[in-house]
């Protein structure tokens, strides 16, 4: 047999059958929590126009400048979506979702793509779940989106987390703060990392997000943005903290927390876990009141979050949380001979119509091999069918857990298994 020369691309992995159970369980949790919080699912294409992502996320962000999978077809420019907030905002504008009335509470689950160096918990194709409340300016929306995010981790059992909170201000606040920040960093710029030197002119707030060791002494004593908030923005931030406290959602203020995307305004938050190591973020988000207008809509307030599924699974591993439930097959039909196999094929649909999960052997293996297969499939019961059973019209029903067996007609078996 020729050896296969094909493999997945670097940074993209197959999700094999043994792993799918935990994905499905997490997705069920997300859907169930979304229903409790009255969020509706939205599904956008994995390809978007390059200009949407560039304008929505920001031309100077790492995502747009270095990490997009972008390609052209004729005069059209496409990108594999690196995040989902801009696509959801695009769908909101394109389909006039504001005309449905009230705020639009939307959530999503799906793959994203970034051309970065693969590492643990950060692949080039990765998966996120997230949510957006579009059309609500009230601080209560900020808190509800945080509560929705936290409810999913609570359901999973991940409690070893810290919610970090900050305000990144409005354009007026940020303009004043940016100037003070540049004045602070400028005398030390030659001592700082190349990345931060590059960010100094393009987006100095991103220096606060630096993990480079040489930058830390200058970041640690940098001025904080909360000292430069306008009265309205400061009042919004204060109300968010009050509501979180009233709901018993613990948080830790981090005056240097900034988000990596340009569309954030006012509230910014991040959920971190020490179980993830240096790259400790599970998810995060914030308010983006300027995004809808930036991509062609009317000025519309909005707030949302996004969280990494692979990162959630890493935290589960570290905390020994078994997310997947043990899957069991209700019935496995063991057949001996061609006539028995025909009987099995004819009766499988009847078992399934009765709501039972059922399978059988299709390749004519020995009874011993079929029993091993039934055990591997974690079958609760086995129906053994051979020439003797066909002649008698009664078939052996074996309880695999109790190791007990008895002969019944098929109707009697069906009644026992469904009662």
C-alpha positions in Angstrom: 0.0 0.0 0.0 1.4 3.4 -1.0 2.2 5.6 2.0 0.0 8.8 2.2 1.9 12.0 1.6 -0.9 14.3 2.6 -1.3 15.9 6.0 -3.1 18.9 7.6 -1.6 22.3 7.1 0.7 23.7 9.9 -1.4 25.0 12.7 -4.6 23.2 11.6 -5.6 19.9 13.2 -8.2 17.2 12.7 -10.8 16.8 15.4 -11.1 13.0 15.6 -14.1 10.9 16.6 -12.7 10.2 20.1 -12.5 14.0 20.7 -15.8 15.1 19.2 -17.8 14.2 22.3 -16.3 17.1 24.4 -16.9 19.5 21.5 -20.5 18.5 21.3 -21.0 18.7 25.1 -19.5 22.2 25.2 -21.7 23.3 22.2 -24.8 22.0 24.1 -23.8 24.0 27.1 -23.3 27.2 25.1 -26.7 26.7 23.3 -28.5 26.1 26.7 -26.9 29.1 28.4 -27.7 31.3 25.4 -31.3 30.3 25.6 -31.4 31.3 29.3 -29.9 34.7 28.5 -32.3 35.1 25.5 -29.5 35.2 22.8 -30.2 34.0 19.3 -27.6 32.1 17.2 -26.1 33.7 14.1 -23.9 32.0 11.5 -21.7 34.1 9.2 -19.5 32.8 6.3 -15.9 32.0 7.1 -14.9 34.3 4.2 -15.4 38.0 4.4 -14.3 41.0 2.4 -10.8 42.1 3.3 -11.8 45.7 3.6 -14.5 44.8 6.2 -11.9 43.2 8.5 -9.3 46.0 7.9 -11.8 48.7 8.7 -13.5 46.9 11.5 -10.6 45.4 13.3 -8.1 48.2 12.5 -5.4 48.6 9.9 -2.6 48.9 12.5 -3.5 45.8 14.5 -1.4 42.7 14.4 -4.3 40.7 12.9 -4.6 42.9 9.8 -0.9 43.7 9.4 0.5 40.3 9.9 -2.0 37.5 10.6 -4.7 37.4 7.9 -5.2 34.6 5.4 -6.0 37.0 2.5 -6.4 36.2 -1.2 -7.8 37.7 -4.3 -10.1 36.3 -7.0 -10.4 38.8 -9.9 -11.2 42.2 -8.5 -12.6 40.7 -5.2 -10.5 40.6 -2.1 -11.2 38.0 0.5 -10.0 37.0 4.0 -10.7 33.9 6.1 -12.3 35.5 9.1 -9.8 36.1 12.0 -12.6 37.0 14.4 -16.4 37.2 14.3 -17.5 40.6 15.7 -16.9 42.5 12.5 -18.8 39.8 10.5 -21.7 39.9 12.9 -21.7 43.7 12.7 -21.7 43.4 8.9 -24.7 41.1 9.0 -26.5 43.5 11.4 -26.1 46.3 8.9 -26.6 44.3 5.7 -29.8 42.7 6.9 -31.2 45.7 8.7 -31.5 43.7 12.0 -32.2 47.0 13.8 -35.7 46.9 12.3 -36.5 43.8 14.3 -36.9 46.2 17.3 -35.0 46.3 20.6 -31.4 45.3 21.0 -30.1 42.3 19.0 -28.7 39.6 21.3 -26.6 37.3 19.1 -24.2 34.5 19.7 -22.0 32.3 17.5 -19.7 29.3 17.5 -17.2 28.5 14.8 -13.7 28.4 13.3 -11.5 31.5 12.9 -8.1 31.8 11.1 -4.9 33.6 11.9 -1.6 33.2 10.2 0.5 33.2 13.4 3.1 30.8 14.8 1.3 27.8 16.2 1.7 27.1 19.9 -0.3 25.4 22.6 -3.8 26.8 22.6 -3.1 29.0 19.5 -3.5 27.3 16.2 -3.9 28.9 12.7 -7.4 27.5 12.6 -9.0 27.8 16.0 -12.5 28.0 17.3 -14.4 30.6 19.3 -17.7 31.1 20.8 -18.9 34.6 21.5 -21.9 37.0 21.8 -22.9 40.5 20.9 -25.6 42.8 22.3 -26.1 45.4 19.5 -28.2 48.5 20.1 -27.9 48.9 23.9 -25.8 51.7 25.5 -26.7 50.9 29.1 -24.0 49.6 31.4 -26.4 46.7 32.2 -25.7 45.3 28.7 -21.9 45.2 29.5 -22.6 43.3 32.7 -25.1 40.9 31.0 -22.6 40.0 28.3 -20.0 39.3 31.1 -22.5 37.2 33.1 -23.4 35.2 29.9 -19.7 34.5 29.4 -19.1 33.5 33.0 -22.2 31.3 33.1 -20.6 29.0 30.4 -17.4 28.6 32.4 -19.4 28.0 35.6 -21.4 25.2 33.8 -18.1 23.6 32.6 -16.7 23.8 36.1 -13.8 26.2 35.4 -13.7 28.4 38.5 -10.0 29.1 38.8 -10.3 32.3 36.9 -10.0 36.1 37.3 -12.1 38.6 35.5 -10.0 41.7 34.7 -11.7 44.9 34.0 -10.8 48.3 32.7 -12.2 51.2 30.6 -10.4 52.2 27.4 -12.3 55.4 27.2 -14.0 57.1 24.3 -12.2 58.9 21.5 -11.8 62.1 23.5 -10.4 60.3 26.5 -8.1 58.2 24.4 -6.7 61.2 22.5 -5.6 62.9 25.8 -4.3 59.7 27.2 -2.4 58.7 24.1 -0.4 62.0 24.2 0.5 61.5 27.9 1.4 57.9 27.3 3.8 58.8 24.4 5.4 61.5 26.6 6.0 58.8 29.2 7.5 56.2 26.9 9.5 58.5 24.6 12.6 59.0 26.8 12.9 55.2 27.2 12.1 54.2 23.7 15.7 53.1 22.8 15.6 50.7 25.7 12.3 49.1 24.8 11.5 46.1 22.5 11.4 46.5 18.7 7.7 45.6 18.8 6.9 48.4 21.3 9.1 50.9 19.3 6.9 50.1 16.3 3.7 50.4 18.3 4.8 53.8 19.7 3.8 55.7 16.6 1.1 53.4 15.3 -0.8 52.6 18.5 1.0 53.4 21.8 -1.9 51.8 23.9 -0.8 48.4 22.6 2.6 48.8 24.4 0.6 48.3 27.6 -0.1 44.8 26.3 3.5 43.9 25.8 4.9 40.7 27.3 8.5 41.6 26.4 10.7 41.6 29.5 12.5 44.8 28.6 9.3 46.8 28.4 7.9 45.9 31.8 9.7 48.5 33.9 8.3 51.3 31.7 4.8 49.7 31.5 4.5 49.2 35.3 4.8 52.9 36.1 2.9 54.2 33.1 0.0 56.7 33.6 -3.4 55.0 33.7 -6.3 55.8 31.3 -8.9 56.0 34.1 -7.3 59.3 35.1 -8.3 60.7 31.7 -11.9 59.5 31.2 -14.5 62.0 30.4 -17.3 62.4 33.0 -19.8 60.4 30.9 -17.3 57.5 30.3 -16.2 57.5 34.0 -19.8 57.3 35.1 -20.4 54.4 32.7 -17.4 52.5 34.1 -18.5 53.2 37.6 -21.9 51.8 37.0 -20.5 48.6 35.4 -18.5 48.0 38.5 -21.5 48.6 40.7 -23.7 46.1 38.8 -21.0 43.4 38.8 -20.7 43.8 42.6 -24.5 43.6 43.0 -24.5 40.3 41.0 -21.6 38.9 43.0 -19.4 38.7 40.0 -15.9 39.2 41.3 -13.5 41.3 39.2 -10.0 42.8 39.4 -9.4 46.2 38.0 -6.4 46.3 35.6 -5.7 49.9 34.5 -3.3 48.6 31.8 -5.7 46.2 30.2 -6.2 47.0 26.5 -7.8 44.8 23.9 -5.9 44.0 20.6 -8.6 45.4 18.3 -9.2 49.0 17.4 -13.0 49.0 17.7 -13.1 48.9 21.5 -14.5 51.8 23.5 -15.3 52.2 27.2 -15.6 48.8 28.9 -12.8 46.2 28.3 -12.6 42.9 30.1 -10.6 39.7 30.0 -11.1 36.3 31.7 -7.7 34.7 32.6 -6.7 31.4 34.1 -3.3 30.5 35.7 -3.8 27.0 34.3 -3.0 28.3 30.8 0.6 29.4 31.6 2.0 32.6 30.1 -0.8 32.9 27.5 -3.4 33.0 30.2 -6.4 34.5 28.5 -9.5 32.3 28.2 -11.6 35.0 26.5 -12.5 38.7 26.7 -14.3 41.5 25.1 -15.8 44.9 25.6 -17.8 47.7 24.2 -17.5 48.8 20.6 -19.8 51.7 20.1 -18.0 53.0 16.9 -17.8 49.8 14.9 -21.3 49.7 13.3 -20.9 53.3 12.0 -17.3 52.5 10.8 -18.6 49.8 8.5 -21.4 51.8 7.0 -24.3 51.6 9.5 -25.9 54.2 11.7 -24.2 55.1 15.0 -25.1 52.1 17.2 -23.8 51.1 20.7 -22.7 47.5 21.1 -20.8 45.2 23.5 -19.6 41.6 23.1 -17.1 38.9 24.0 -15.2 36.1 22.3 -13.6 33.1 23.9 -11.3 30.3 22.7 -12.6 26.8 22.7 -9.2 25.1 22.5 -8.1 27.3 25.5 -11.1 26.2 27.5 -10.2 22.5 26.8 -6.6 23.2 28.0 -8.0 24.6 31.3 -10.2 21.5 31.6 -7.2 19.2 31.2 -5.3 21.1 33.8 -8.2 20.9 36.3 -9.0 17.3 35.4 -12.5 18.2 34.2 -14.0 15.5 32.0 -16.2 17.5 29.8 -17.3 14.6 27.5 -19.9 12.2 28.8 -19.4 8.5 28.3 -21.3 7.5 25.2 -23.1 4.2 25.2 -24.6 2.2 22.3 -28.1 0.8 23.2 -27.9 -2.3 21.1 -25.3 -4.2 19.1 -26.6 -7.1 16.9 -24.1 -10.0 16.7 -24.9 -12.2 13.7 -23.7 -15.7 12.7 -24.1 -16.4 9.0 -25.6 -14.7 6.0 -29.3 -15.3 7.0 -28.6 -13.8 10.4 -26.9 -10.9 8.8 -30.0 -10.3 6.6 -32.2 -10.4 9.7 -29.9 -7.9 11.4 -30.0 -5.5 8.5 -33.9 -5.7 8.4 -34.3 -5.2 12.2 -31.8 -2.3 12.7 -34.3 0.3 11.4 -37.0 -1.0 13.8 -34.6 -0.6 16.8 -33.7 2.9 15.6 -37.3 3.9 14.9 -38.0 3.0 18.6 -35.5 5.6 19.6 -32.6 3.2 20.3 -29.0 3.6 19.1 -28.1 0.4 17.3 -25.3 -1.0 15.2 -24.0 -4.4 13.9 -21.1 -6.0 12.1 -21.0 -5.7 8.3 -17.9 -7.6 7.4 -18.6 -11.1 8.6 -16.3 -11.4 11.6 -16.4 -14.1 14.1 -18.7 -14.0 17.1 -15.7 -13.3 19.4 -14.6 -10.4 17.2 -18.1 -9.0 17.2 -18.4 -9.2 20.9 -15.2 -7.4 21.3 -16.5 -4.7 18.9 -19.7 -4.4 21.0 -17.6 -4.0 24.1 -15.4 -1.3 22.4 -18.6 0.5 21.3 -19.7 0.4 25.0 -22.9 -1.4 24.1 -25.5 -1.8 26.9 -27.1 -4.8 25.2 -26.2 -7.4 22.6 -28.7 -9.4 20.5 -27.2 -12.6 19.3 -28.7 -14.1 16.1 -27.7 -17.4 14.6 -29.4 -20.2 12.7 -30.8 -21.7 15.9 -32.3 -18.4 17.0 -33.8 -17.8 13.6 -35.4 -21.2 13.6 -36.8 -20.8 17.1 -37.9 -17.2 16.6 -36.2 -16.2 19.8 -33.0 -14.3 20.1 -30.5 -14.0 22.9 -30.5 -10.6 24.7 -27.4 -10.1 26.7 -27.0 -7.4 29.3 -23.4 -6.5 28.9 -23.1 -4.8 32.3 -24.7 -7.6 34.3 -23.4 -10.4 32.1 -26.9 -11.9 32.0 -28.7 -13.2 29.0 -32.1 -14.7 28.1 -33.9 -15.6 24.8 -36.9 -13.5 23.7 -38.9 -12.8 20.6 -37.9 -9.6 18.8 -41.1 -7.8 20.0 -40.4 -8.8 23.6 -36.8 -7.5 23.2 -38.1 -4.2 21.8 -40.5 -3.9 24.7 -37.8 -4.6 27.3 -35.4 -2.1 25.8 -37.9 0.7 25.5 -39.7 0.3 28.8 
